[in-house]
Amino acid sequence: MALLRYITEKEATGKVKKIFEDIRKTKQIDHVTHPWRAMANFPDYLEMTWTRLKEIMKPGKVDALTKEIIALAVSITNGCRY
């Protein structure tokens, strides 16, 4: 059972709705995943986390796809369930 309610994309308004749209556009996905929907309970935290992640994941010396693969490998190694 989740400790936080997941904010659906239909429920999202204001800042959260704009961030959800940016997440879908930036990550080229058709839905916002649970971690972001849980953070949406705290819009300022969602905004800060998304802004920082976008900066970290933008292409640089290492391309964005490689960074995503590294993040996934670390999550698996750490036993994350999502």
Secondary structure, DSSP 8 states (H G I E B T S, - for coil): --SS----TTT--HHHHHHHHHHHHHHT-SS--HHHHHHTTSHHHHHHHHHHHHHHHSSSSS-HHHHHHHHHHHHHHTT---
